[in-house]
Amino acid sequence: MHAIEISREHFEKYLAASENLSVHMREKDKRRALKRTKNILRRQRELKPLDLKKGDYVFKEGEESHEMYIVEEGLVDGFLKGQPISTSLPGEMFGVGSLITHRRRNSSAVCASNTCRVHMMKGEDFFAFMDTSPILKASVQDVFLRKEFAKAVAFKTKKKFPLSKEDLREVFEAIDTSGDNYITLDELRALLVSMDKDVPEHLVKGILNSLDIDASGVVDFGEFCQIFQDRQDRLKYMR
């Protein structure tokens, strides 16, 4: 093999000169960290398998939250006020947000395929796991923050969170009420308040930081697609 070594200074200058590459690499690093987190979580001894059939509830909106879940097989749909909002695929976590915020479930989770197998972890075991590493903790929080955003989008549009680039453009423009091609903190706050009038400000800022890959203080459409578009092919295959 042949390799070329360059200094960190020159590498950072190269990234700065190519905004799209920089965003892509930062998000790729986040995904690697999340993949490691999921793999470590799935090996935890505290996980308890649950076998479900189509239509079975994992939990219901308004219930107290004491556990989080990981999909092992099948598809699990999320519902908010009876409206379908999301689908969790094998390897993905759900039910995390209520644990982190210490609030009741703000959505329901239902087995959407003929059969489902999910792994359950109790809240105390989950928090002990989170405390083992700042990187693991940050990865899990990213999952939670982005899912809360997707819930709010689905609630506003009255349909499941979109996956195609065309649908994402439509959603982006609906949130970008100023029409300046950026989602700002104020626009994000307005979206979240439409779903939950008591949404805390730290949650609004946390979601913006999670979506703002290049740390510019706003979210552009490139970042938006980088985060949300890649699940489309997986979901089509699973369906």
C-alpha positions in Angstrom: 0.0 0.0 0.0 1.0 3.6 -0.4 0.1 6.3 2.1 0.6 10.0 2.3 1.0 11.7 5.7 -0.1 15.3 6.2 -0.1 17.5 9.3 -3.3 18.2 11.3 -2.9 21.9 10.3 -3.0 21.2 6.6 -5.8 18.6 7.0 -8.0 21.1 8.9 -7.3 23.7 6.2 -8.4 21.2 3.6 -11.6 20.5 5.5 -12.3 24.2 5.9 -12.0 24.7 2.1 -14.6 22.0 1.4 -17.7 22.6 3.5 -19.6 19.6 2.2 -16.7 17.3 2.9 -16.3 18.7 6.4 -20.0 18.1 7.2 -19.9 14.6 5.7 -16.9 13.6 7.7 -18.3 15.0 11.0 -21.6 13.2 10.5 -19.7 10.0 9.5 -17.8 10.2 12.8 -21.0 10.5 14.7 -22.4 7.5 12.9 -19.3 5.4 13.7 -19.6 6.4 17.4 -23.3 5.5 17.4 -22.7 2.2 15.7 -20.1 1.3 18.4 -22.6 2.4 21.1 -25.4 0.2 19.6 -23.0 -2.8 19.4 -21.9 -2.4 23.0 -25.5 -1.9 24.2 -26.6 -5.1 22.4 -24.0 -7.1 24.3 -25.1 -5.9 27.7 -26.2 -8.7 30.1 -28.9 -6.5 31.5 -31.0 -6.7 28.3 -34.2 -8.7 28.4 -35.7 -10.0 25.1 -39.4 -9.5 24.3 -41.2 -11.3 21.5 -44.2 -9.5 20.0 -46.6 -9.9 17.2 -48.1 -7.3 14.9 -50.2 -4.8 16.8 -48.7 -5.5 20.2 -47.7 -2.4 22.1 -44.3 -2.0 23.6 -45.5 1.0 25.6 -48.3 3.5 25.3 -48.4 7.3 25.3 -48.8 8.7 28.8 -47.3 5.8 30.6 -44.5 6.2 33.1 -41.1 5.4 31.6 -38.8 2.9 33.3 -37.1 1.1 30.3 -35.5 1.7 27.0 -35.5 -0.7 24.0 -33.5 -1.8 21.0 -35.0 -3.5 18.0 -33.5 -6.9 17.2 -35.9 -8.1 14.6 -38.9 -6.6 12.8 -40.2 -3.0 12.7 -41.6 -0.9 15.5 -43.8 2.1 14.6 -44.2 5.2 16.8 -47.5 7.0 17.2 -48.3 10.4 18.7 -51.9 11.1 19.5 -52.8 8.2 17.3 -50.8 9.5 14.3 -48.0 7.4 12.9 -44.7 9.4 13.2 -41.7 7.1 12.8 -40.4 3.6 12.3 -37.5 2.0 14.3 -35.4 -0.5 12.3 -33.3 -3.4 13.6 -30.4 -2.1 15.6 -32.1 1.2 16.5 -33.0 2.4 20.0 -36.3 3.8 21.0 -38.0 4.8 24.3 -34.9 6.7 25.3 -36.2 10.3 25.5 -38.7 9.8 28.3 -35.9 8.3 30.4 -33.5 11.1 29.8 -36.1 13.8 30.4 -37.8 12.0 33.3 -41.2 12.6 31.7 -44.1 10.3 30.8 -44.1 8.7 27.3 -45.0 11.3 24.7 -45.7 8.6 22.1 -46.7 4.9 21.7 -44.6 2.1 20.2 -46.2 -0.8 18.4 -44.9 -3.9 16.5 -45.5 -3.1 12.8 -44.2 -6.3 11.2 -45.6 -9.8 11.5 -43.3 -10.4 14.5 -40.9 -8.3 16.4 -38.1 -9.0 18.9 -37.0 -6.1 21.0 -34.4 -6.0 23.9 -35.4 -4.1 27.0 -33.0 -2.4 29.4 -34.2 -1.0 32.8 -33.6 2.7 33.4 -31.0 2.2 36.2 -29.0 -0.1 34.0 -29.2 2.3 31.1 -27.9 5.3 33.1 -25.1 3.1 34.5 -24.2 2.2 30.9 -24.3 5.9 29.9 -22.0 6.9 32.7 -19.2 4.5 31.5 -18.2 6.8 28.7 -18.8 10.5 27.6 -18.7 9.3 23.9 -21.4 6.7 24.5 -23.5 9.2 26.4 -23.2 11.8 23.6 -24.2 9.2 21.0 -27.3 8.2 22.9 -28.3 11.8 23.5 -27.9 12.5 19.7 -30.4 9.7 19.0 -32.9 11.1 21.5 -32.6 14.7 20.3 -33.0 13.8 16.6 -35.9 11.6 17.3 -37.7 14.4 19.2 -37.1 16.6 16.2 -38.6 14.0 13.9 -41.6 13.6 16.1 -42.3 17.3 16.0 -41.9 17.3 12.2 -44.3 14.4 11.9 -46.8 16.0 14.2 -46.7 19.3 12.2 -47.0 17.6 8.8 -49.5 14.9 9.9 -47.5 12.2 8.3 -44.5 10.0 9.1 -41.2 11.7 9.1 -40.1 11.8 5.4 -37.1 10.0 4.0 -36.8 11.0 0.3 -34.8 14.1 -0.6 -37.9 15.7 -2.2 -39.9 15.2 1.0 -37.1 16.5 3.1 -36.9 19.7 1.0 -40.6 20.2 1.6 -40.3 19.8 5.3 -37.2 22.0 5.5 -38.9 24.8 3.7 -42.0 24.5 6.0 -39.7 24.9 9.1 -37.7 27.7 7.5 -40.5 30.3 7.8 -38.1 33.2 7.0 -37.1 31.6 3.6 -33.4 32.3 4.2 -32.4 28.6 3.6 -31.5 28.0 7.2 -33.3 26.6 10.2 -32.6 28.9 13.1 -33.1 28.5 16.9 -36.3 30.5 16.8 -37.8 28.5 13.9 -36.9 25.2 15.6 -38.4 26.5 18.9 -41.7 27.3 17.1 -41.8 23.8 15.6 -41.2 22.1 18.9 -43.7 24.3 20.8 -46.4 23.3 18.3 -46.0 19.7 19.6 -45.3 20.5 23.3 -46.0 23.9 24.6 -44.0 23.1 27.7 -40.8 22.1 25.8 -37.8 23.2 27.8 -35.3 25.7 26.3 -32.3 23.4 26.9 -34.0 20.7 24.8 -34.6 23.2 21.9 -30.9 24.2 22.0 -29.8 20.6 22.3 -31.7 19.6 19.2 -30.2 22.5 17.2 -26.7 21.5 18.3 -27.4 17.9 17.3 -28.5 19.0 13.8 -25.9 21.7 13.3 -23.0 19.5 12.2 -20.7 22.3 11.3 -21.4 24.3 14.5 -22.4 27.4 12.5 -25.4 28.2 14.8 -28.0 27.3 12.1 -28.9 24.2 10.0 -28.7 24.2 6.2 -30.3 21.8 3.8 -27.1 19.9 3.2 -26.8 19.0 6.9 -30.5 18.2 7.0 -30.1 15.6 4.2 -26.8 14.3 5.6 -28.5 13.3 8.8 -31.9 12.0 7.7 -31.7 10.7 4.1 -29.6 7.6 4.4 -32.4 5.5 6.1 -34.6 5.4 3.0 -33.1 2.4 1.3 -32.9 0.4 4.5 -36.6 1.0 5.3 -37.7 0.1 1.8 -35.8 -3.1 2.0 -37.3 -4.0 5.4 -40.8 -3.3 4.2 
